[in-house]
Amino acid sequence: MARVPKELRVGHWACDSFCVRTVLFQALHAFFVVRHANREILHTEVTWHPTADWAAQQIVECCAWDRASPRFLIHDRNSRYGASFDRRVRHLGVRQVRTPFRSSRANAVAERCVRSARSECLDHLFVFSERNLRRALSAYVTYYNGWRPHRSLGQRAPCGAAMSLPQRLCGKIVVKPVLGGLHHIYRLAE
């Protein structure tokens, strides 16, 4: 992959991972990358065994053809961000910012995403397998990026269209369930 010039790389990304227990009490690990500017979750992936090579591959996949790599990547001092992770991220031209020990507020945007995913999605679902968790996280991320209001963004969604006041304030409202009815998307009927 070609190195992106510094002047084209903008912004800060944060990455983090969290553990999810299945119904058989096995530990799955979910990894995600979030963009600081608009709180958009750029990438999620699930594995049984996270390693430095696996985490590095997730960052490479996040810097896909249609997305320039960030200037800075914020993450904690977990062992899964080892030497191979450092080498591959450095090769992408990304500068790493490691948070201090036991300072979750230093990576507050990523920690808030973990809390949201747990409280709004995973605490209400039974996770049976890696595939089941991957599908649930994918549906939640689609909802989170496109429809979920964020206080820090003025009650807008990270990737949602700018909302304008409708010309007619009355009309039929159409509802679409997300995650089996755990969340809903509301629209005016056309």
C-alpha positions as CSV (number, residue, x, y, z in Angstrom):
1,M,0.0,0.0,0.0
2,A,1.4,3.4,-1.0
3,R,2.2,5.9,1.7
4,V,-0.2,8.9,1.8
5,P,1.4,12.3,1.9
6,K,1.2,14.1,5.2
7,E,-0.8,17.0,3.9
8,L,-3.6,14.7,2.8
9,R,-3.8,12.9,6.1
10,V,-6.0,14.6,8.6
11,G,-7.7,13.8,11.8
12,H,-7.4,11.5,14.7
13,W,-8.6,7.9,15.0
14,A,-8.9,5.9,18.1
15,C,-9.0,2.1,18.4
16,D,-10.0,-0.1,21.3
17,S,-11.3,-3.6,22.0
18,F,-13.5,-5.2,24.5
19,C,-14.5,-8.7,25.6
20,V,-17.9,-10.2,25.0
21,R,-19.0,-13.4,26.7
22,T,-21.1,-15.9,24.8
23,V,-23.9,-17.9,26.3
24,L,-21.4,-20.7,27.0
25,F,-19.1,-18.2,28.9
26,Q,-16.5,-18.2,26.1
27,A,-14.6,-14.9,25.5
28,L,-14.9,-13.2,22.1
29,H,-12.9,-10.0,21.5
30,A,-14.4,-7.1,19.5
31,F,-12.1,-4.5,18.0
32,F,-13.2,-1.2,16.5
33,V,-11.8,2.0,15.1
34,V,-13.6,5.3,15.5
35,R,-12.9,8.7,13.9
36,H,-12.7,11.6,16.5
37,A,-14.1,14.4,14.3
38,N,-17.6,13.0,13.8
39,R,-17.6,9.9,16.1
40,E,-18.1,7.6,13.1
41,I,-17.2,3.9,13.7
42,L,-15.0,3.1,10.7
43,H,-14.3,-0.6,11.3
44,T,-15.3,-3.4,13.6
45,E,-14.1,-7.0,13.7
46,V,-14.4,-10.0,16.1
47,T,-12.0,-12.8,17.0
48,W,-11.4,-15.5,19.5
49,H,-7.7,-14.7,19.9
50,P,-6.5,-11.1,19.3
51,T,-2.8,-10.7,18.5
52,A,-0.6,-7.8,17.5
53,D,-0.6,-9.1,13.9
54,W,-4.4,-9.4,13.8
55,A,-4.9,-5.9,15.3
56,A,-2.4,-4.5,12.8
57,Q,-4.3,-6.2,9.9
58,Q,-7.5,-4.5,11.1
59,I,-5.9,-1.0,10.9
60,V,-4.6,-1.8,7.4
61,E,-8.1,-2.9,6.4
62,C,-9.5,0.3,7.9
63,C,-7.2,2.3,5.7
64,A,-8.8,0.9,2.6
65,W,-8.7,2.3,-0.9
66,D,-11.4,4.9,-0.3
67,R,-10.1,6.2,3.0
68,A,-6.8,8.0,3.7
69,S,-4.9,7.0,6.9
70,P,-5.2,9.4,9.9
71,R,-2.4,11.5,11.2
72,F,-2.7,10.1,14.7
73,L,-4.0,6.8,16.1
74,I,-4.9,6.8,19.8
75,H,-4.9,3.5,21.7
76,D,-4.1,2.1,25.2
77,R,-1.0,0.2,26.2
78,N,-2.5,-3.3,25.7
79,S,-0.1,-6.1,24.7
80,R,-2.0,-6.6,21.5
81,Y,-0.5,-3.4,20.2
82,G,3.0,-5.0,20.0
83,A,6.0,-4.6,17.8
84,S,4.3,-5.9,14.6
85,F,1.4,-3.5,15.2
86,D,3.9,-0.6,15.7
87,R,5.8,-1.5,12.5
88,R,2.7,-1.8,10.3
89,V,1.1,1.4,11.6
90,R,4.4,3.3,11.2
91,H,4.6,1.9,7.6
92,L,1.2,3.5,6.9
93,G,2.6,6.9,8.1
94,V,0.4,7.0,11.2
95,R,1.8,8.4,14.4
96,Q,0.6,6.5,17.5
97,V,-0.5,8.1,20.7
98,R,-0.5,5.7,23.6
99,T,-2.7,6.7,26.6
100,P,-1.2,6.7,30.1
101,F,-1.6,3.6,32.3
102,R,-5.1,3.3,33.8
103,S,-6.3,6.5,32.2
104,S,-9.5,5.5,30.3
105,R,-10.5,9.2,30.0
106,A,-7.4,9.8,27.8
107,N,-9.2,7.7,25.1
108,A,-12.7,8.9,26.0
109,V,-14.2,8.8,22.5
110,A,-13.4,5.1,22.1
111,E,-14.4,4.3,25.7
112,R,-17.8,6.0,25.0
113,C,-18.3,3.8,21.9
114,V,-17.6,0.7,24.0
115,R,-20.1,1.8,26.6
116,S,-22.7,2.6,24.0
117,A,-22.3,-0.7,22.2
118,R,-22.7,-2.6,25.5
119,S,-25.6,-0.6,27.0
120,E,-27.5,-0.1,23.7
121,C,-26.9,-3.5,22.1
122,L,-24.9,-6.2,23.7
123,D,-26.5,-6.1,27.2
124,H,-29.8,-6.9,25.6
125,L,-28.7,-9.8,23.3
126,F,-27.6,-13.4,23.8
127,V,-24.3,-14.0,21.9
128,F,-24.0,-17.5,20.6
129,S,-21.1,-17.4,18.3
130,E,-18.5,-15.2,16.5
131,R,-20.8,-14.9,13.5
132,N,-23.7,-13.9,15.7
133,L,-21.7,-11.2,17.4
134,R,-20.3,-10.0,14.1
135,R,-23.8,-9.7,12.6
136,A,-25.1,-7.8,15.7
137,L,-22.2,-5.4,15.8
138,S,-22.6,-4.7,12.1
139,A,-26.3,-3.9,12.5
140,Y,-25.6,-1.7,15.5
141,V,-22.7,0.2,13.8
142,T,-25.0,0.9,10.8
143,Y,-27.6,2.2,13.2
144,Y,-25.0,4.1,15.2
145,N,-23.4,5.8,12.2
146,G,-26.6,6.6,10.3
147,W,-29.3,7.2,12.8
148,R,-28.3,7.4,16.5
149,P,-28.3,11.0,17.7
150,H,-25.1,12.1,19.5
151,R,-25.0,15.0,22.0
152,S,-21.5,16.0,20.9
153,L,-22.8,16.4,17.3
154,G,-25.9,18.5,18.1
155,Q,-28.2,15.5,18.2
156,R,-27.1,14.4,14.7
157,A,-25.8,11.1,13.6
158,P,-22.2,10.8,12.5
159,C,-23.0,9.9,8.8
160,G,-26.7,11.0,8.8
161,A,-28.0,13.6,6.4
162,A,-28.5,17.1,7.8
163,M,-32.0,17.2,9.1
164,S,-34.1,20.1,8.0
165,L,-37.6,20.9,9.3
166,P,-40.2,19.3,7.1
167,Q,-42.6,21.7,5.3
168,R,-45.5,19.8,6.6
169,L,-45.5,19.0,10.2
170,C,-48.3,16.4,10.0
171,G,-48.1,13.1,8.2
172,K,-47.8,9.5,8.5
173,I,-44.7,8.2,10.3
174,V,-43.0,5.0,9.2
175,V,-41.0,2.9,11.6
176,K,-38.3,0.4,10.8
177,P,-37.0,-1.9,13.6
178,V,-33.3,-2.4,14.1
179,L,-31.7,-5.4,15.8
180,G,-35.1,-7.2,16.1
181,G,-36.9,-4.2,17.6
182,L,-34.2,-3.1,20.1
183,H,-33.9,0.2,18.3
184,H,-36.2,1.9,15.7
185,I,-35.7,4.3,12.8
186,Y,-38.5,6.8,12.3
187,R,-39.3,8.6,9.0
188,L,-42.0,10.6,7.5
189,A,-43.9,8.6,4.9
190,E,-43.5,9.9,1.4
